[in-house]
Amino acid sequence: MTDNTNNTPDGIQKFSMNYSERELECTVEKEGNILHLHIDNNINADLEIQQDGSLIQTSGPELPPSNIDFIRKHVLGQDAKGSVVATSGE
């Protein structure tokens, strides 16, 4: 079984994405199997990368599944497999 959590290096990526019908800057810091999101300098959330490549939101305001999927594909690669699982934020 492949461990998808180690397929991409740790580090910071910056890109734009649509959120709430606006184009916002997104910074993602990857530390091991955790993605720390900073959207437009006022939205912060953490996503945990699961063994199967899916993401579970572990903190912050609940993000739409489409945004989490976009982040997963952008950060982990277009071939990233898995589903999006949202949990209640803090």
C-alpha positions as CSV (number, residue, x, y, z in Angstrom):
1,M,0.0,0.0,0.0
2,T,1.3,3.4,-0.9
3,D,1.5,6.1,1.8
4,N,0.1,9.2,0.1
5,T,1.1,11.4,3.0
6,N,4.8,11.4,1.9
7,N,4.3,11.9,-1.9
8,T,4.6,15.7,-1.8
9,P,7.3,17.5,0.1
10,D,6.6,19.7,3.1
11,G,6.6,23.4,2.4
12,I,4.5,26.4,1.5
13,Q,2.4,26.8,-1.6
14,K,0.5,30.0,-2.6
15,F,-2.2,30.2,-5.2
16,S,-5.6,31.8,-5.9
17,M,-9.0,30.1,-5.6
18,N,-12.6,30.9,-5.7
19,Y,-14.2,31.1,-2.3
20,S,-17.6,32.6,-1.6
21,E,-17.8,33.9,-5.1
22,R,-14.6,35.8,-4.8
23,E,-11.0,35.1,-6.0
24,L,-8.9,34.9,-2.9
25,E,-5.2,34.2,-2.1
26,C,-4.6,30.9,-0.4
27,T,-1.4,29.8,1.4
28,V,-1.0,26.2,2.3
29,E,1.8,25.0,4.6
30,K,2.3,21.3,4.5
31,E,3.8,19.7,7.7
32,G,3.8,15.9,7.4
33,N,0.2,14.9,7.1
34,I,-1.3,18.3,8.1
35,L,-2.2,21.1,5.7
36,H,-2.4,24.5,7.4
37,L,-4.6,26.8,5.3
38,H,-4.6,30.6,5.3
39,I,-7.2,32.1,3.0
40,D,-7.2,35.8,2.4
41,N,-5.3,36.5,5.7
42,N,-8.5,36.0,7.7
43,I,-9.6,32.3,7.3
44,N,-7.5,29.7,9.0
45,A,-8.1,25.9,9.0
46,D,-6.3,22.6,9.2
47,L,-6.8,19.6,7.0
48,E,-5.4,16.1,7.8
49,I,-4.2,13.9,5.0
50,Q,-5.5,10.4,5.4
51,Q,-3.7,7.2,4.3
52,D,-6.0,6.9,1.3
53,G,-5.3,10.5,0.2
54,S,-8.6,11.9,1.5
55,L,-8.7,15.1,3.6
56,I,-10.5,15.6,6.9
57,Q,-10.9,19.1,8.1
58,T,-9.8,19.3,11.8
59,S,-10.1,23.0,12.6
60,G,-11.4,26.3,11.4
61,P,-14.7,27.4,9.8
62,E,-16.3,24.7,7.7
63,L,-15.0,24.9,4.2
64,P,-17.1,23.8,1.2
65,P,-16.2,20.3,-0.1
66,S,-15.4,21.9,-3.6
67,N,-12.7,24.1,-2.0
68,I,-11.2,21.2,0.0
69,D,-11.1,19.1,-3.2
70,F,-9.5,22.0,-5.1
71,I,-6.8,22.3,-2.4
72,R,-6.3,18.5,-2.3
73,K,-5.7,18.4,-6.1
74,H,-3.5,21.5,-6.1
75,V,-1.3,20.6,-3.2
76,L,-1.2,16.8,-3.5
77,G,-1.3,16.7,-7.4
78,Q,-3.9,16.2,-10.1
79,D,-3.7,12.4,-9.7
80,A,-4.5,12.5,-6.0
81,K,-7.2,10.1,-5.1
82,G,-9.5,10.1,-2.2
83,S,-12.6,11.9,-0.9
84,V,-13.3,14.9,1.1
85,V,-14.6,14.6,4.6
86,A,-15.6,17.7,6.4
87,T,-16.0,17.8,10.1
88,S,-17.3,20.5,12.4
89,G,-14.9,23.3,12.9
90,E,-13.9,24.8,16.2
